Amino acid sequence: MSQATIRNIIQALSAFKSRRRRHANYEEALRQIKRFPPHLLADVSVT
C-alpha cells in the first residue's frame, strides 16, 4: 500500500471518530436539555 493510501485511511478514520464524538456530545446535550423544567425550555430555542 502506498503512503498516500495509508494517510487517506487514517484521515477517514479520524474524521469518522470525530463525527461520532460530536454525535455523542449532541445526544448528551439533548439529555441535559430534557432535564430542564418546561417553563424554562420555552425561553431556549434549539436549532
Secondary structure, DSSP 8 states (H G I E B T S, - for coil): --HHHHHHHHHHHHHHHHHHHHHHHHHHHHHHHHTS-HHHHTT----
